[in-house]
Amino acid sequence: MNIITIAVKEFIQSIRDKKNFLLMIFMPTILILILSSVLDNDTRVKKEITNISINFINGKDEFAFLDIDMIEDELRSQGFIVNYKLEEEINEKDKNIFIEKDKGSEINIYYDSSMRLESLIVENIIMSFSNNLNHIEIEKSNSVYTKFNNNYSFKRSFAINTYAISMITLTILFASVTGAYSLIKERNNGTLKKLLTLSISTKDIIIGKFLGALIISIIQIFIVIIISNSLFEISFGGNKLIIVLVLAAESSLAISFGAIVGSFINDNKSCWIILLTIIMTLGLLGGSFIPLNKMNSNILIYLSSLSPITYINNSIFNSIFLNDNLLAQKVIVIFLSLTIIFLMVTIALLGGENENINSCI
C-alpha cells in the first residue's frame, strides 16, 4: 500500500512540474522537426550511401521482368551507384550490394554485414516498383532472410526515420535526471527522513518513486510516438507495442541508474554534469550523432558496442525494417534485469540512512 501511495505522489508531482514534463516531449519533437527540415530532400541519405554500388549480376537483360529502368533511376536518386556485372567480375571482398536473378521472378540480394540497413532500402525500392515479384531473399554471413512482405514504407526518407528514432532513444536517457533529482529533492527537503521515521521502508520509497517516474515516462513516450508518426510520418513498423516496450525498458534502466547517482549526490548541479556527460558519451558511442559502426574501424565498432544505445537502436530498426523482434525481446529482458539490480543497489545505499535514523529514535 505504501508503494502505491508513494507512486501516486510521485506521479502527481511530475504532472505538476509542467516544465520538465513538457521538456521530455518537446525535446525529441523539436530535434525531429529540425532533422526533417535538413534532411527532407534526402541529402543526408545521399551523403551516407555515396560510393555504395548496386551490382546487378549478369547484365540488365536478366532483370527484364522487373521495372528495371524505374528501379535504376530510384536507386541513383537515393545516392547509389548502379552497375551491371558478369558473375566472374564479382570481387567478394568488395563491400557492395549484389542483386542476382534466381528462378522465375525471384531475386537474391547479397550484402556485407555492415550494410544491413542500406540493403533494406534496395529491397524496398525493388518491391515498390515490381508488382510481379514473388519474393526476395537477402543473404548475409551465410544466413538467409526471406522477405515475403514488408510493413515499412518510404513515407519519409530513410535517414529521417533512422535519425528521428535515434533522437528519441537519446532523449529517453534523460529520464535518469528525473530519477536522480527525485531522490535529491526528497533528501534536501527532509521528506525522506520523515518517511523513514514513519516506519516506511527504504524499499517501498524507492520502488514507489520509481514506478511513479516510469508511468510518467511511458506517457511521454506514447505522446512522442503519436506526434512523430502523425505529424512527421516517422514509421514505427507494424508492431508498435514492441517499440514502446523497448523504450519503456530503456526508460526504466535510465531512471534506476539515475536513482543510484541521486542516492550519493546531494547537489543538483553536480548530478546534472555527471549524468549529462554519461548521456552524451553513450549517445556518441551509440551512433546518435555519428554512426561509428560504419567507419570501418574495429576500435570504433568495439566502442560502439559498449553503449546501450547501440542495442536499443538496432533492436528498434530490426523490428521496423526486418519485422524481427528477437533483439528487442533480449534488450527488454536484459534492461529490466539491470533495472532490478540498480534498484537493489539504490535501496542498499539508502538503507544506511534508514539504520542511522532508527538508531537515533
C-alpha positions in Angstrom: 0.0 0.0 0.0 2.9 2.4 0.8 4.4 1.7 -2.6 1.1 2.7 -4.4 0.8 5.8 -2.3 4.3 7.0 -3.0 4.0 6.1 -6.7 0.8 8.2 -6.9 2.5 11.1 -5.1 5.5 10.9 -7.5 3.1 10.9 -10.5 1.2 13.9 -9.3 4.4 15.8 -8.5 5.7 15.1 -12.0 2.5 16.2 -13.7 2.6 19.5 -11.7 6.2 20.0 -12.9 4.9 21.1 -16.3 8.3 22.4 -17.4 10.1 19.1 -17.1 7.1 17.1 -18.2 6.8 19.0 -21.5 10.6 19.2 -22.0 10.8 15.4 -22.4 8.1 15.7 -25.1 9.3 18.8 -26.9 13.0 18.0 -26.9 12.8 15.0 -29.3 9.9 16.6 -31.2 12.0 19.7 -32.0 15.0 17.6 -32.9 12.9 15.6 -35.3 11.5 18.9 -36.8 15.0 20.2 -37.4 16.1 16.9 -38.9 13.0 16.9 -41.2 13.9 20.3 -42.4 17.5 19.5 -43.0 17.1 16.0 -44.5 13.8 16.3 -46.3 15.4 16.3 -49.7 17.3 13.1 -48.9 20.6 15.0 -48.9 21.7 13.1 -45.8 20.8 9.7 -47.4 22.9 10.5 -50.4 25.8 11.5 -48.3 25.6 8.4 -46.2 25.4 5.9 -49.1 27.7 7.7 -51.5 30.1 5.3 -53.3 28.0 2.2 -52.4 27.5 0.2 -55.6 24.4 -1.8 -56.5 25.6 -4.5 -58.9 23.0 -6.4 -61.0 24.8 -9.7 -61.8 25.0 -10.9 -65.4 23.6 -7.8 -67.1 20.5 -5.8 -67.4 18.6 -8.3 -69.6 18.5 -10.7 -66.7 16.2 -8.3 -64.9 13.8 -7.5 -67.8 10.9 -9.0 -65.7 11.4 -6.0 -63.3 10.7 -2.4 -64.0 14.4 -2.1 -64.1 14.7 1.4 -65.6 12.5 2.9 -62.8 14.3 0.9 -60.2 17.7 2.1 -61.5 16.5 5.7 -61.5 15.2 5.5 -57.9 18.4 3.8 -56.7 20.5 6.6 -58.3 18.2 9.2 -56.8 19.0 7.8 -53.3 22.7 8.1 -53.9 23.6 4.6 -55.0 25.9 3.8 -58.0 24.2 1.2 -60.3 26.4 -1.3 -62.2 25.8 -4.4 -64.2 28.5 -7.1 -63.8 29.2 -10.6 -65.1 29.4 -13.2 -62.4 33.2 -13.6 -62.9 33.7 -9.9 -62.3 32.5 -10.1 -58.8 35.0 -9.4 -56.0 33.7 -11.0 -52.9 35.8 -8.6 -50.8 34.0 -5.6 -52.1 31.6 -4.0 -49.6 29.0 -3.7 -52.3 25.4 -4.9 -52.7 24.8 -7.6 -55.3 21.5 -8.5 -56.9 21.1 -11.8 -58.6 18.2 -13.3 -60.5 17.0 -16.6 -59.2 14.5 -19.0 -60.7 11.3 -17.5 -62.1 10.5 -14.0 -60.8 12.7 -14.3 -57.6 15.9 -12.4 -56.8 18.6 -12.7 -54.2 20.3 -9.7 -52.6 23.8 -10.2 -51.1 25.4 -7.6 -48.9 28.2 -7.1 -46.4 27.3 -7.2 -42.7 28.0 -3.5 -42.3 25.3 -2.5 -44.8 22.2 -4.2 -43.5 20.0 -1.2 -43.4 21.2 0.0 -46.9 20.2 -3.4 -48.3 16.7 -2.7 -46.9 16.5 0.5 -48.9 17.3 -1.5 -52.0 14.8 -4.2 -51.1 12.0 -1.7 -50.6 12.7 0.1 -53.8 12.6 -3.1 -55.8 9.4 -4.2 -54.1 7.8 -0.8 -54.7 8.4 -1.0 -58.5 7.9 -4.7 -59.0 4.3 -5.9 -58.7 5.1 -9.3 -60.3 7.9 -10.2 -57.9 7.3 -13.4 -55.9 9.8 -12.8 -53.1 13.3 -11.5 -52.3 16.0 -13.4 -50.4 18.6 -11.4 -48.6 21.8 -13.3 -47.8 24.4 -12.1 -45.3 27.1 -14.1 -43.4 25.8 -17.5 -44.5 22.3 -16.6 -43.1 19.3 -16.2 -45.4 16.4 -13.9 -44.7 13.3 -14.4 -46.8 11.0 -11.4 -47.2 7.5 -12.0 -48.5 6.3 -8.6 -47.4 7.5 -5.6 -45.6 5.5 -3.3 -43.3 7.9 -0.4 -43.8 7.1 2.2 -46.5 9.1 5.2 -47.6 6.7 8.0 -46.5 9.8 9.9 -45.4 13.5 9.4 -46.3 15.3 6.6 -44.7 17.7 9.0 -43.0 14.9 11.0 -41.3 13.3 7.8 -40.0 16.5 6.4 -38.5 17.8 9.7 -37.1 14.4 10.5 -35.6 14.4 7.3 -33.7 18.0 7.8 -32.6 17.0 11.2 -31.2 14.1 9.7 -29.3 16.2 6.9 -27.7 18.9 9.5 -26.8 16.3 11.8 -25.1 14.9 9.0 -23.1 18.2 8.6 -21.3 17.5 12.0 -19.7 14.9 10.1 -17.6 17.9 9.3 -15.4 17.9 13.0 -14.4 14.3 12.5 -13.2 15.3 9.5 -11.1 18.2 11.4 -9.6 16.5 14.7 -8.9 13.6 13.0 -7.3 15.8 11.5 -4.6 17.9 14.6 -4.2 14.8 16.7 -3.7 13.4 14.4 -1.0 16.7 14.3 0.9 17.3 18.1 0.7 13.7 18.8 1.8 13.9 16.4 4.7 10.9 14.4 3.3 13.0 11.2 3.0 13.8 11.3 6.7 10.1 12.0 7.6 9.1 8.9 5.5 11.7 6.8 7.2 10.6 7.9 10.7 7.0 6.8 9.8 8.3 3.2 9.5 8.0 3.2 5.7 10.8 1.0 4.4 13.5 2.2 2.1 12.4 -0.4 -0.4 8.8 1.0 -0.5 10.1 4.5 -1.0 12.5 3.6 -3.9 10.1 1.3 -5.7 7.2 3.7 -5.3 9.1 6.7 -6.7 10.5 4.5 -9.5 7.0 3.4 -10.6 5.6 6.9 -10.5 8.5 8.2 -12.6 8.2 5.2 -15.0 4.5 5.8 -15.6 5.2 9.4 -16.5 8.0 8.4 -18.8 5.8 5.9 -20.6 3.1 8.5 -21.1 5.7 10.8 -22.6 6.9 8.0 -24.9 3.4 7.4 -26.2 2.9 11.2 -26.9 6.2 11.4 -28.7 5.5 8.4 -30.9 2.0 9.7 -31.8 3.4 13.1 -32.7 6.3 11.6 -34.7 4.0 9.2 -36.5 1.2 11.6 -37.3 2.9 14.9 -37.9 6.3 13.8 -39.3 5.3 10.4 -40.8 8.0 8.6 -38.9 7.5 4.9 -39.3 7.5 2.6 -36.2 6.7 -0.5 -38.2 3.7 -2.8 -37.9 4.2 -3.8 -34.2 4.3 -0.5 -32.3 3.9 -2.4 -29.0 7.3 -3.9 -29.1 8.8 -0.5 -29.8 7.0 1.0 -26.8 8.2 -1.9 -24.6 11.8 -1.4 -25.7 11.6 2.4 -25.0 9.9 1.7 -21.6 12.7 -0.8 -20.7 15.3 1.9 -21.7 13.4 4.4 -19.5 13.3 2.1 -16.5 17.0 1.5 -16.8 17.7 5.2 -17.0 15.5 6.1 -14.0 17.0 3.3 -11.9 20.6 4.4 -12.8 19.7 8.0 -12.0 18.4 6.8 -8.6 21.9 5.4 -7.9 23.5 8.7 -8.7 21.0 10.6 -6.7 21.5 8.4 -3.7 25.0 9.6 -3.0 25.0 13.2 -4.6 23.1 16.0 -2.9 23.7 18.7 -5.4 21.5 19.1 -8.5 24.2 20.9 -10.5 26.9 18.2 -9.9 24.4 15.5 -10.6 23.4 17.2 -13.9 27.0 17.5 -15.0 27.7 13.8 -14.3 24.6 12.5 -16.0 24.9 14.8 -19.0 28.5 13.6 -19.5 27.4 10.0 -19.3 24.4 10.5 -21.6 26.4 12.4 -24.3 29.1 9.8 -24.2 26.7 6.9 -24.6 24.9 8.8 -27.4 28.2 9.4 -29.2 29.3 5.8 -28.9 25.8 4.6 -29.8 25.6 6.5 -33.1 23.1 9.2 -32.1 25.4 11.8 -33.7 27.8 9.9 -35.9 27.4 6.2 -37.0 30.7 4.9 -35.6 29.9 1.3 -36.6 30.0 2.4 -40.3 33.5 3.8 -40.2 35.3 0.5 -40.9 37.3 0.8 -37.8 37.5 -2.2 -35.4 38.2 0.1 -32.5 35.2 2.4 -33.2 33.0 -0.7 -33.7 34.1 -2.0 -30.3 33.5 1.3 -28.6 30.0 1.4 -30.2 29.3 -2.0 -28.7 29.8 -0.5 -25.2 26.8 1.8 -25.5 23.3 0.5 -24.7 22.0 3.0 -27.3 23.6 0.8 -30.0 21.5 -2.2 -29.0 18.3 -0.1 -28.4 18.5 1.4 -31.9 19.4 -1.8 -33.6 16.5 -3.6 -31.9 14.1 -1.0 -33.0 15.5 -0.9 -36.5 15.2 -4.7 -36.7 11.6 -4.5 -35.6 10.7 -1.8 -38.0 12.6 -2.7 -41.1 13.0 -6.5 -40.8 9.9 -7.5 -38.7 12.5 -9.2 -36.4 11.7 -8.8 -32.7 14.3 -11.2 -31.3 16.9 -8.5 -30.4 14.1 -6.3 -29.0 13.0 -9.1 -26.7 16.6 -9.6 -25.5 17.0 -5.9 -24.9 13.8 -5.8 -22.8 14.8 -8.8 -20.6 18.4 -7.5 -20.1 17.4 -3.9 -19.3 14.6 -4.9 -16.9 17.1 -7.3 -15.2 19.6 -4.4 -14.9 16.8 -2.2 -13.6 16.1 -4.6 -10.7 19.8 -4.7 -9.9 20.2 -0.9 -9.9 17.1 -0.6 -7.7 18.6 -3.1 -5.2 21.8 -1.1 -5.2 19.9 2.1 -4.5 17.9 0.5 -1.7 21.2 -0.8 -0.2 22.8 2.7 -0.4 19.9 4.4 1.2 19.4 1.6 3.7 22.3 3.1 5.7 20.3 6.3 6.3 17.4 4.3 7.5 19.6 2.4 10.0 21.1 5.7 11.2 17.6 7.3 11.7 16.3 4.2 13.6 19.3 4.2 15.9 18.6 7.8 16.8 14.9 7.1 17.7 
